[in-house]
Amino acid sequence: MPRVVVMARWPAPNRCKRRLESDLQHHSGLLQAGECVMRIQRQLSIHTARVLSLMEANGEIETTLAVSGLELKAARRWGQNLGLSDIQLQGGGSLGCRIKRQLLSARHSKLSTLFIGTDLPDLNAVDLRSAIAHLQTKDLVIGPTDDGGYWLIGFGPSLIYRPQHWPLVGIPWGKANVLDVTMTQAKHNGLRTASIAQRSDLDRLTDLSRWQG
């Protein structure tokens, strides 16, 4: 059964979605931007957990909530409130280091492992099933975003045993060329890749406006 790891930050004022918070402060003059962003992040986390909980209840996936911004006891309490049971801490380092940590913990399980965040209002089971299906024959699957990044990255079982081929080193996380650099590394490493539907994550004020219609 494939494993989906949610890389989640605890939604607290002035500690999540800093780019969106900055946009709200500068372009909207919103004095309580941190509180507003916290509520948005909280709702996105609830939506993400609901989608995954339903798939888990159907026996389609196993879910891990990998948390930053909390100690383990509080992280477990938050995960339980979201309806998730496997709670871990992300640990320190870049996003690539934190993903590697989760992959290393999964090497014994022989599971396809997919990573998502909690910033996708359009997250749905259909896209996740598409990614899982691709990993039956591919090493790597990507769900691109329209800002040059990706909302999902998935590793097939055989790739999990080849850490030297993981396309996670030297990635300019948060920049507009994250996808291009990742795919260049994947090609250099001879990986069989696939892409699924492009989606819009919620990072900036323009993304929020589009989500609100």
C-alpha positions in Angstrom: 0.0 0.0 0.0 1.5 3.4 -0.9 2.4 5.9 1.7 1.5 9.6 1.5 3.5 11.9 3.7 2.0 15.3 4.5 4.8 17.9 5.1 2.8 20.2 7.4 3.6 23.3 9.5 1.6 24.0 12.6 -0.7 26.9 11.8 0.2 29.7 14.2 0.3 33.5 13.7 3.4 34.7 12.0 4.8 31.2 11.7 3.2 29.9 8.5 2.8 31.1 4.9 5.1 34.1 5.3 4.9 35.1 1.6 1.1 35.3 1.8 1.2 37.2 5.1 3.7 39.7 3.6 1.4 40.2 0.6 -1.6 40.8 2.8 0.3 43.4 4.8 1.7 45.3 1.9 -1.1 45.1 -0.6 -4.2 45.0 1.5 -3.0 46.9 4.6 -4.4 44.1 6.8 -3.1 44.7 10.3 -4.0 41.2 11.5 -2.4 39.4 8.5 -0.8 36.8 10.7 -4.1 35.8 12.2 -5.8 35.7 8.8 -3.0 33.5 7.3 -3.2 31.2 10.3 -6.9 30.6 9.7 -6.3 29.9 6.0 -3.5 27.5 6.8 -5.7 25.8 9.4 -8.5 25.3 6.9 -6.1 23.9 4.3 -4.7 21.5 6.8 -8.2 20.2 7.6 -9.1 19.8 3.9 -5.9 17.9 3.3 -6.5 15.6 6.2 -10.1 14.9 5.1 -9.1 13.9 1.6 -6.4 11.5 3.0 -8.5 10.1 5.8 -11.2 9.0 3.4 -8.6 7.3 1.1 -7.0 5.7 4.1 -10.4 4.4 5.4 -10.9 2.9 1.9 -7.6 1.0 2.3 -6.0 2.9 -0.6 -3.1 4.6 1.3 -1.2 4.9 4.5 -0.8 8.5 5.7 2.0 10.1 7.7 1.7 13.6 9.1 5.2 15.0 9.3 5.0 18.2 11.4 7.2 21.2 11.9 6.7 23.9 14.5 5.6 21.6 17.4 7.1 19.1 19.8 6.1 15.5 19.3 3.4 15.4 22.0 1.6 18.4 20.7 2.1 17.2 17.1 0.4 14.0 17.9 -2.5 15.8 19.6 -2.9 18.0 16.4 -2.7 14.9 14.2 -5.4 13.1 16.2 -7.6 16.2 15.9 -7.2 16.0 12.2 -8.1 12.3 12.2 -4.6 11.1 11.4 -2.7 8.5 13.5 0.8 8.3 12.2 2.5 11.5 13.4 6.2 12.2 13.0 8.4 15.3 13.3 10.1 16.6 10.2 13.4 17.6 11.9 15.7 20.3 10.7 17.4 21.2 7.4 16.2 22.1 4.0 13.0 20.6 2.5 15.2 18.1 0.6 16.8 17.0 3.9 13.4 16.6 5.5 12.1 14.6 2.6 15.2 12.4 2.7 14.6 11.7 6.4 11.1 10.4 5.6 12.3 8.3 2.7 15.0 6.7 4.8 12.4 5.7 7.4 10.3 4.1 4.6 13.1 2.0 3.0 12.3 -1.1 5.0 8.6 -1.0 4.0 8.9 -1.3 0.2 6.2 1.2 -0.3 5.8 3.9 -2.9 6.1 7.2 -1.0 4.4 10.4 -2.1 5.0 13.9 -0.5 2.5 16.7 -0.5 2.1 19.9 1.5 -1.0 21.6 3.0 -1.4 24.5 0.6 -3.5 23.0 -2.2 -7.2 24.0 -2.0 -7.9 21.7 -5.0 -6.3 18.6 -3.5 -8.4 15.6 -4.5 -8.3 11.8 -4.5 -8.4 11.5 -8.3 -5.0 13.2 -8.7 -3.5 11.2 -5.9 -4.8 8.0 -7.4 -3.2 9.0 -10.8 0.1 9.6 -9.1 -0.1 6.2 -7.3 -0.9 4.5 -10.6 2.1 6.0 -12.3 4.4 4.7 -9.6 3.6 1.2 -10.6 5.8 1.6 -13.6 7.8 4.9 -13.0 10.5 5.8 -10.6 9.4 9.4 -10.0 6.1 11.2 -10.4 5.6 15.0 -10.2 2.5 17.2 -9.7 3.6 20.5 -11.1 2.3 23.9 -10.0 1.9 27.0 -12.2 4.7 28.9 -10.4 7.5 26.6 -11.4 7.4 24.3 -8.4 5.4 21.1 -7.6 2.6 20.2 -5.2 3.5 16.5 -5.2 6.6 14.4 -5.6 6.4 10.6 -5.5 9.1 7.9 -5.3 8.6 4.4 -6.6 9.6 1.4 -4.5 12.8 0.7 -6.5 13.9 4.4 -6.2 13.5 4.4 -2.5 16.4 1.9 -2.3 18.7 4.2 -4.4 19.2 7.3 -2.4 22.1 8.3 -4.6 19.6 8.9 -7.4 17.1 10.9 -5.4 16.7 14.3 -7.2 16.9 16.3 -3.9 20.4 17.8 -3.8 20.9 21.4 -4.7 17.3 22.1 -5.4 16.5 25.9 -5.1 13.5 25.4 -2.8 11.0 28.2 -3.1 12.3 29.5 -6.4 10.7 29.5 -9.8 13.0 26.9 -11.3 12.4 24.1 -8.7 10.6 21.9 -11.1 13.2 22.4 -13.9 16.2 21.6 -11.7 14.4 18.6 -10.2 13.6 17.2 -13.6 17.1 17.8 -14.9 18.5 15.9 -12.0 16.0 13.1 -12.6 17.0 12.8 -16.2 20.7 12.9 -15.3 20.1 10.0 -12.9 18.3 8.0 -15.6 14.9 8.0 -13.8 11.7 7.0 -15.4 9.4 10.0 -14.7 5.7 11.0 -15.1 3.7 14.1 -14.5 0.1 14.4 -13.3 -2.3 17.4 -13.4 -0.9 20.9 -12.8 -2.5 22.7 -9.9 -2.3 26.0 -8.2 -1.0 26.1 -4.6 -1.8 28.9 -2.3 1.4 30.9 -1.6 0.7 34.5 -2.6 -2.2 37.0 -2.6 -2.9 36.4 -6.2 -3.4 32.7 -5.5 -5.8 33.6 -2.7 -7.8 35.8 -5.0 -8.1 33.0 -7.6 -9.2 30.6 -4.9 -11.9 33.0 -3.7 -13.1 33.5 -7.2 
